[in-house]
Amino acid sequence: MSRHGKCDQEDGLWTELHDNGQKKKEGRFKDGKKDGLWIEWYDDGQKSRETNYCAGESNGQGTTWYDNGQKSREIHYKAGRPDGPWTTWWRDGKKKRVGRFAGGKKAGIWIWYHEDGTERHRVTYENSIEG
């Protein structure tokens, strides 16, 4: 594994490579903190994760993918905490779980699905407590 950029750098592009030379992760630092879009890849070059940062905290949409290219999870962050829609998928692309967060806590209706896409169960949350 190799890295380009200094561990303690204040500003600029950071790139980390897998042993095979493929990019592992890349993003920018501003004032010593992650800022903007950071991307991670599997060692075959397939994208594994995208996360937006502001002043070192997750902010905006974050997405992860399975190694087969299928989306695994999508979540929205605000000031480093989950805030907004949250969706996960099975490896074949069918929804696995759908819900939302408010201020880092589960809120509203959350639905879990079986691998065949049929609904397994649903729960309503208020401040992360089942209602």
Wavefront OBJ file of the C-alpha trace (Angstrom):
o trace
v 0.000 0.000 0.000
v 1.291 3.477 -0.744
v 0.090 6.928 0.126
v 0.544 10.243 -1.609
v 0.273 13.265 0.626
v 1.421 13.782 4.186
v -0.495 12.242 7.106
v -0.377 15.561 8.928
v -0.950 17.770 5.910
v -3.274 20.707 6.371
v -4.556 21.108 2.822
v -4.575 19.273 -0.470
v -5.240 16.002 -2.210
v -4.727 12.670 -0.411
v -4.468 9.454 -2.430
v -3.925 5.971 -1.017
v -3.175 2.990 -3.277
v -3.749 -0.754 -3.004
v -0.669 -2.995 -3.293
v -1.563 -3.609 -6.958
v -1.373 0.132 -7.744
v -5.130 0.719 -7.991
v -6.522 3.652 -6.021
v -7.830 2.697 -2.590
v -9.104 6.100 -1.439
v -8.868 9.697 -2.475
v -10.059 13.007 -1.134
v -8.990 16.447 0.011
v -8.013 17.962 3.299
v -8.779 21.543 4.249
v -7.343 22.956 7.461
v -6.264 19.418 8.401
v -9.758 17.915 8.067
v -11.490 15.891 5.359
v -13.441 18.210 3.096
v -15.523 17.537 0.003
v -16.026 14.207 -1.721
v -13.939 11.210 -0.583
v -14.023 8.083 -2.745
v -12.876 4.538 -1.919
v -12.359 1.616 -4.308
v -11.972 -2.156 -4.132
v -8.587 -3.455 -5.310
v -10.060 -4.251 -8.744
v -10.928 -0.572 -9.315
v -14.657 -0.955 -8.558
v -15.971 1.915 -6.429
v -16.826 0.878 -2.853
v -17.765 4.124 -1.092
v -18.430 7.830 -1.589
v -18.806 10.160 1.361
v -19.053 13.943 1.451
v -17.309 15.798 4.258
v -17.402 19.313 5.617
v -14.748 20.312 8.163
v -14.018 16.647 8.928
v -17.612 15.529 9.471
v -19.784 13.462 7.147
v -22.194 15.843 5.469
v -24.629 15.146 2.632
v -25.085 11.845 0.870
v -22.949 8.795 1.581
v -23.125 5.709 -0.636
v -21.523 2.256 -0.462
v -21.451 -0.477 -3.107
v -20.980 -4.236 -3.069
v -17.980 -5.615 -4.948
v -20.373 -6.610 -7.762
v -21.170 -2.909 -8.394
v -24.645 -3.076 -6.857
v -25.508 -0.309 -4.411
v -25.347 -1.485 -0.796
v -26.327 1.553 1.281
v -27.315 5.166 0.846
v -27.542 7.550 3.762
v -27.639 11.295 4.328
v -25.552 12.995 6.993
v -25.697 16.368 8.673
v -22.807 17.483 10.880
v -21.496 13.909 11.142
v -24.777 12.286 12.163
v -27.323 10.385 10.073
v -30.088 12.803 9.114
v -32.551 11.984 6.354
v -33.314 8.905 4.262
v -31.494 5.609 4.872
v -31.755 2.747 2.395
v -29.920 -0.575 2.197
v -30.095 -3.162 -0.588
v -29.462 -6.874 -0.978
v -26.588 -7.875 -3.299
v -29.069 -8.418 -6.153
v -30.378 -4.827 -5.951
v -33.648 -5.463 -4.112
v -34.335 -3.206 -1.145
v -33.361 -4.616 2.225
v -34.299 -1.798 4.620
v -35.763 1.689 4.265
v -36.069 4.333 6.954
v -34.940 7.769 7.990
v -32.964 9.481 10.698
v -33.581 12.826 12.363
v -30.639 14.282 14.251
v -28.867 10.925 14.422
v -31.893 9.016 15.716
v -34.242 6.625 13.925
v -37.495 8.402 13.105
v -40.756 7.522 11.418
v -41.530 4.283 9.612
v -38.754 1.751 8.974
v -39.447 -1.190 6.667
v -37.418 -4.425 6.392
v -37.677 -6.651 3.324
v -36.986 -10.318 2.628
v -34.455 -11.161 -0.088
v -37.325 -11.835 -2.495
v -38.481 -8.205 -2.091
v -41.571 -8.879 0.020
v -42.066 -6.889 3.195
v -40.807 -8.631 6.338
v -41.943 -6.107 8.959
v -42.273 -2.415 9.719
v -41.659 -0.382 12.833
v -42.420 3.231 13.707
v -39.732 5.069 15.665
v -39.738 8.285 17.624
v -36.300 9.383 18.867
v -34.968 5.873 18.104
v -37.621 4.282 20.331
v -40.154 1.866 18.849
v -43.637 3.301 19.072
l 1 2 3 4 5 6 7 8 9 10 11 12 13 14 15 16 17 18 19 20 21 22 23 24 25 26 27 28 29 30 31 32 33 34 35 36 37 38 39 40 41 42 43 44 45 46 47 48 49 50 51 52 53 54 55 56 57 58 59 60 61 62 63 64 65 66 67 68 69 70 71 72 73 74 75 76 77 78 79 80 81 82 83 84 85 86 87 88 89 90 91 92 93 94 95 96 97 98 99 100 101 102 103 104 105 106 107 108 109 110 111 112 113 114 115 116 117 118 119 120 121 122 123 124 125 126 127 128 129 130 131
